[in-house]
């Protein structure tokens, strides 16, 4: 019995031990910062309901989908910083955690804090006394332990040093974010939910979102456009998109009958379900929906049966491109040669004309015929010519 208890406790301790990948990301010394107390498991993100079973809208499980650890670093000025690291299976999960943490910083007054930028890692958010970023499958948050350590330069420096040790992965934000209208400006305040369980976290006061199912591991993105909120849900198959579309349309009719809040606009776009809430008017809502375009991606599970046709098409396109390039280059060369020849010819012609006007010309045909045409032959010595003194 004691042996069984020992083995159980030992297995539990091993399960709580941070993974080797995270330990490698948190070295004993990096730059001018020194590790204090070692690397240990962390529960802070779970306590803040950013991860774990109590996190709203998520389906990730600790140990199965992610691992979390923390460590403290001491700077050369004896300032303490807490570093939290979460490792996921997918880049999109790490990005999702970053956007949720940034949204929490913007609430409840929708302040200017929590704007997502590209300053650190693949994307980052810089707050007073705290810096968070994601890179690849890793989320990192650096927090100053005391007010004296809240110098943003030290926070950013430590975060950048840690970022350099992390593999970049796909090195990009999820494609769904790029399908938002004017996504470059909207990504600063976007909330991305990878494989969500519920959308009430994104917009809690809309009962319609209760009918949106995440069956099939759907992803969602939410962004604000002034007073309007846009939500796009992406399903993996047209069947799932169609089933949810019918469920959503029925729910909208039910809410209308009971006089409950309705979306400003809703439409299915490909495998997307697009919602607009709190828009100033119906026209503005439809304009937002019209800007959402679904881009279909086809992936073959085995060999592509159209590989030969694709190779032939690429060969023809490449050959045609080469021919067009050769024709363009030849035509440009011909034009340059003609232009250079014309310029040199005009220059030589002008010079010869100028020489003719400056030189005295002998002619016995009224200027129609002259000697020494090219003005190159030296003048004849007059002493060797028969003149009037000889009777002529």
Residue, then its C-alpha position, 0 to 999 in steps of 0.5 A: x500500500x505504501x509503495x502504491x501511494x509513493x508511486x502515485x505521489x511520484x507520478x503526480x509530482x512528475x506531472x506537475x513538473x514544467x516541461x523540458x521545452x519551457x525549462x530551456x526557454x528560461x535559462x539561468x542567466x539571459x542578458x543582464x537578468x539572473x534566474x532566482x528560485x528555479x522554474x516552477x508550475x504556475x496557476x496565475x493564468x488559471x486563477x485569472x480565468x485566462x486558461x483552465x476549466x473556469x476560463x470562459x469560452x475555451x475548450x483547452x485542458x491543462x497537460x493535454x493542450x498546454x503546459x504553464x510554468x513561471x520563474x522570477x528574474x533579477x536584473x542588475x539593478x536588483x529589480x524582480x520580474x515574474x515570467x510566465x510561459x504557456x506552451x500550446x500545440x498550435x500557434x493559434x491557441x497562443x495567439x488566442x490567449x494573447x488577444x484575450x489577455x489584451x481584451x481584459x486590459x481594455x475592459x471595462x472602459x474600452x481604454x487605449x490600453x491593450x492594443x496589440x502590436x508587432x513590437x515583440x515576437x509575432x504579436x505583443x501587447x505592452x501595458x504599465x508594468x507588464x508585457x505579453x507576446x506570443x511567438x510560434x506556439x508559446x505565450x510569454x508574459x513578463x510582469x514587474x514585481x515592484x513599482x521600482x521595476x516598472x521601467x518599460x525599457x527593462x520589461x521590453x528588454x527581458x521580453x525581447x531576450x526571451x523572444x529570441x530563444x523561441x522558435x517562430x513557428x508560422x510567424x504570422x497571425x491566423x488567416x481568419x483575422x486577415x479576413x476582417x474588414x480593414x484588418x490592419x487597423x482592426x487587429x489592434x483590438x481583435x479577440x481571437x477564440x481558437x476552438x471556442x466552447x462559447x461566444x458569450x466571452x466575446x459579447x456577453x449581452x447577446x442571447x443569439x450567441x448561445x445558439x452558436x455551436x463550436x462543434x467541429x472545433x470552430x474558430x471565431x474572431x471579434x473586432x470593434x468598428x466604432x460602436x459596432x462589433x463584428x464576429x466571424x465564426x469559421x466552420x471546417x465544413x459546409x455541412x457544419x456551416x449550413x446546420x448552424x446557419x439554419x439554427x441561427x436563423x431560427x433563433x433570430x426569428x424566436x428572439x424577434x417574436x419575444x422582443x429580445x435583442x437582435x443583431x444589426x445584421x447576420x449572413x452566412x458567407x461560405x463557411x463563415x457565420x458573420x454577425x454585426x451587433x450594435x451598429x448605428x444603422x442597418x446600412x452600416x451593418x450590411x457594409x461591414x458584412x459585405x466586406x467579409x470574403x470567404x476564401x476556400x482552401x482545398x487540401x488533398x488527404x492523399x496524392x493530388x489527382x490533378x498534379x499532372x495538369x497542375x505541373x503542365x499549367x505551371x510549365x506553360x505559364x513559366x514558358x509564356x512568362x519567359x517568352x514575354x520577358x524575352x520579347x520585352x527585353x528585345x523590344x527595349x534593346x531595339x528602342x534603346x539602340x534606335x534612340x542612341x543611334x538617332x541621338x548620335x546621328x543628330x549630334x554629328x549632323x549638327x556638328x557638320x552643319x556648324x563647321x560648314x557655316x564657319x568655313x569659306x567654301x570654293x564653288x564654281x557652280x553657284x554653291x551647288x558644288x564645292x571642293x574639300x567637302x568634308x573640310x578635312x583636306x588641307x588648303x592648297x599652297x597658293x604659291x604652287x597655283x598659276x595666278x594672274x601674274x602668269x597671264x591668267 
